[in-house]
Amino acid sequence: MAKIRTLVVDDHVMMRDGIRALLDMNEDIEIVGEASDGMEAITKAEELAPDVVVMDIAMTGINGIEATRQIKSKNPKVKVLILTQHDKKEYVLSAIKAGSSGYVSKKALGSDLINAIRTVYMGQSFLYPSAATTLMAEYQKGIDEKDPYDKLTPREREILKLIAEGHTSREIASTLFISLKTVLAHRAKTMEKLNLHNRSKLIKYAMSKGLINVDM
């Protein structure tokens, strides 16, 4: 019997250990790797080619939403299942738009996670009840409007996240190995595309997209 090759991504060792212990009890699921942050998840997803990635959202560096987006862009066949403590609409909608196939709360029963993994592996979608409720409510409000975030380039998204995390333009330039002038140009273009004209609004917008933790 073919096993569901699974990559587990979470920045807490105890959580990864708990997930591993649970999944190891199921003969049809095999953990092929673990990752502790978004960048490592992207790298290992490319190296290991898992069937399913169980992905946390709130991690340092590249978060689970952006990691999902990049993993799916590199290999659309990989199924990403979000496993998180957050069930706010901003996270649910951002995860779906990033390409995830499912959304499960860390408060769920272990059997829910197993069922979710098997469901997305079969090419179907899985939404934990609270996430489904959130999605339905937002759909009723009309979520099919064009999202200005889709207009941003990867570099503009990266700079938006760093701005929202509190980095200065000079710090961003140093981090990304680009000139201050280039950072300022990207920042101005980002603000123009999003129609946001001060840093506080950029931070709120980044939170709404799940780019940074809303508890920060």
C-alpha positions as CSV (number, residue, x, y, z in Angstrom):
1,M,0.0,0.0,0.0
2,A,1.4,3.4,-1.0
3,K,2.0,5.7,2.0
4,I,1.2,9.4,2.2
5,R,4.6,11.0,2.3
6,T,4.2,13.9,4.8
7,L,6.4,16.9,5.7
8,V,5.7,18.4,9.1
9,V,6.4,22.1,9.6
10,D,6.2,23.8,13.0
11,D,8.6,26.0,14.9
12,H,7.9,24.2,18.2
13,V,9.8,20.9,18.7
14,M,7.2,19.6,21.1
15,M,4.4,20.2,18.6
16,R,6.4,18.4,15.9
17,D,7.1,15.5,18.2
18,G,3.4,15.3,19.1
19,I,2.4,15.3,15.4
20,R,5.0,12.6,14.6
21,A,3.8,10.4,17.5
22,L,0.2,10.7,16.2
23,L,1.0,10.1,12.5
24,D,3.3,7.2,13.3
25,M,0.3,5.3,14.6
26,N,-1.2,5.2,11.1
27,E,0.3,2.7,8.6
28,D,-0.7,4.7,5.5
29,I,1.2,7.8,6.6
30,E,4.9,8.3,6.5
31,I,6.8,11.3,7.8
32,V,9.6,12.0,5.3
33,G,10.9,15.2,7.0
34,E,10.4,18.0,9.4
35,A,11.0,21.8,9.2
36,S,11.1,24.5,11.9
37,D,10.5,27.5,9.7
38,G,9.1,28.6,6.4
39,M,12.4,28.8,4.5
40,E,13.4,25.3,5.6
41,A,9.9,24.1,4.6
42,I,10.3,25.5,1.1
43,T,13.7,23.8,0.8
44,K,12.7,20.5,2.1
45,A,9.4,20.4,0.1
46,E,11.6,20.8,-3.0
47,E,14.1,18.2,-2.0
48,L,11.7,15.6,-0.6
49,A,8.7,16.1,-2.8
50,P,6.1,15.1,-0.1
51,D,2.5,14.4,-1.0
52,V,1.3,16.5,1.9
53,V,2.8,19.3,3.9
54,V,1.4,19.9,7.4
55,M,2.1,23.6,7.8
56,D,2.0,25.9,10.8
57,I,1.3,29.7,10.2
58,A,3.0,31.7,12.9
59,M,6.8,31.2,12.4
60,T,9.8,33.5,12.4
61,G,11.2,34.6,9.0
62,I,9.0,33.3,6.2
63,N,5.6,32.4,7.7
64,G,3.4,29.5,6.8
65,I,1.2,31.5,4.4
66,E,4.1,32.7,2.3
67,A,5.8,29.3,2.5
68,T,2.6,27.7,1.2
69,R,2.5,30.2,-1.7
70,Q,6.1,29.5,-2.7
71,I,5.8,25.7,-2.3
72,K,2.7,25.6,-4.5
73,S,4.4,27.8,-7.1
74,K,7.3,25.4,-7.4
75,N,5.2,22.2,-7.3
76,P,1.4,22.6,-7.6
77,K,1.0,18.9,-7.0
78,V,2.0,19.2,-3.3
79,K,-0.9,19.4,-1.0
80,V,-0.5,21.9,1.9
81,L,-2.6,21.4,5.0
82,I,-2.6,24.4,7.4
83,L,-2.5,23.3,11.1
84,T,-2.7,26.4,13.4
85,Q,-4.2,27.8,16.5
86,H,-5.5,30.8,14.5
87,D,-9.0,30.7,13.0
88,K,-9.5,34.4,12.3
89,K,-10.8,35.2,8.8
90,E,-7.5,36.9,7.8
91,Y,-5.6,33.6,8.2
92,V,-8.2,31.3,6.7
93,L,-8.6,33.5,3.6
94,S,-4.9,34.1,3.2
95,A,-4.2,30.4,3.5
96,I,-6.8,29.5,0.8
97,K,-5.5,32.2,-1.5
98,A,-2.0,31.0,-1.0
99,G,-3.0,27.5,-2.3
100,S,-3.6,25.4,0.7
101,S,-5.9,22.4,0.4
102,G,-7.1,22.3,4.0
103,Y,-7.2,24.2,7.3
104,V,-7.3,22.5,10.7
105,S,-7.2,23.9,14.2
106,K,-4.6,22.8,16.7
107,K,-7.5,22.4,19.1
108,A,-8.9,19.6,16.8
109,L,-8.9,16.0,17.7
110,G,-6.1,13.8,16.4
111,S,-8.6,11.9,14.3
112,D,-9.5,15.2,12.5
113,L,-5.9,15.8,11.5
114,I,-5.5,12.2,10.2
115,N,-8.8,12.6,8.2
116,A,-7.6,15.9,6.9
117,I,-4.3,14.5,5.6
118,R,-6.1,11.6,3.9
119,T,-8.7,14.0,2.4
120,V,-6.3,16.5,0.8
121,Y,-4.0,13.6,-0.4
122,M,-7.0,12.4,-2.4
123,G,-7.3,15.8,-4.1
124,Q,-10.2,17.1,-2.0
125,S,-10.4,20.0,0.4
126,F,-10.7,19.9,4.2
127,L,-11.9,22.7,6.4
128,Y,-12.3,22.5,10.2
129,P,-15.8,23.6,11.2
130,S,-14.7,27.0,12.6
131,A,-12.7,27.7,9.4
132,A,-15.6,26.7,7.2
133,T,-17.9,29.0,9.1
134,T,-15.5,31.9,8.7
135,L,-15.2,31.2,4.9
136,M,-18.9,31.0,4.4
137,A,-19.4,34.3,6.2
138,E,-16.8,36.0,4.2
139,Y,-18.0,34.5,0.9
140,Q,-21.5,35.9,1.6
141,K,-19.9,39.4,1.9
142,G,-18.3,38.9,-1.5
143,I,-14.7,37.8,-1.4
144,D,-14.3,37.6,-5.1
145,E,-13.3,41.2,-5.4
146,K,-9.8,41.8,-7.0
147,D,-7.2,41.8,-4.2
148,P,-4.6,44.5,-4.6
149,Y,-2.1,42.2,-2.9
150,D,-2.0,40.1,-6.1
151,K,-0.6,43.1,-7.9
152,L,2.5,43.2,-5.7
153,T,5.8,41.7,-6.9
154,P,7.6,39.1,-4.7
155,R,10.1,41.8,-3.7
156,E,7.3,44.3,-2.8
157,R,5.7,41.6,-0.6
158,E,9.0,40.9,1.1
159,I,9.6,44.6,1.8
160,L,6.0,45.0,3.0
161,K,6.5,42.2,5.5
162,L,9.8,43.7,6.8
163,I,8.2,47.2,7.1
164,A,5.3,45.7,9.1
165,E,7.8,43.9,11.4
166,G,9.3,47.3,12.3
167,H,12.4,47.4,10.2
168,T,13.7,50.8,8.9
169,S,14.4,51.3,5.3
170,R,18.1,51.2,5.9
171,E,17.8,47.9,7.8
172,I,15.7,46.5,4.9
173,A,18.3,47.6,2.4
174,S,21.0,45.9,4.5
175,T,19.0,42.7,4.9
176,L,18.1,42.4,1.3
177,F,21.5,43.6,0.0
178,I,19.9,46.3,-2.1
179,S,20.3,50.1,-2.1
180,L,18.3,52.4,0.2
181,K,17.0,54.2,-3.0
182,T,15.7,50.8,-4.3
183,V,13.9,50.1,-1.0
184,L,12.3,53.5,-1.0
185,A,11.2,53.0,-4.6
186,H,9.6,49.6,-3.8
187,R,8.0,51.1,-0.7
188,A,6.4,53.9,-2.7
189,K,5.2,51.6,-5.3
190,T,3.7,49.2,-2.7
191,M,1.8,52.1,-1.0
192,E,0.5,53.2,-4.4
193,K,-0.7,49.8,-5.4
194,L,-2.4,49.2,-2.0
195,N,-3.6,52.8,-1.7
196,L,-2.1,53.0,1.8
197,H,-0.1,56.1,2.7
198,N,1.5,55.6,6.1
199,R,3.3,52.9,8.0
200,S,0.5,52.1,10.5
201,K,-1.9,51.3,7.7
202,L,0.7,49.1,6.1
203,I,1.1,47.2,9.4
204,K,-2.7,46.7,9.7
205,Y,-2.8,45.5,6.1
206,A,0.1,43.1,6.6
207,M,-1.8,41.7,9.7
208,S,-4.9,41.3,7.7
209,K,-3.0,39.2,5.1
210,G,-1.4,37.0,7.7
211,L,2.1,38.3,6.9
212,I,2.8,39.0,10.5
213,N,1.3,37.6,13.8
214,V,-1.8,39.6,14.8
215,D,-0.7,39.1,18.4
216,M,2.5,41.1,17.9
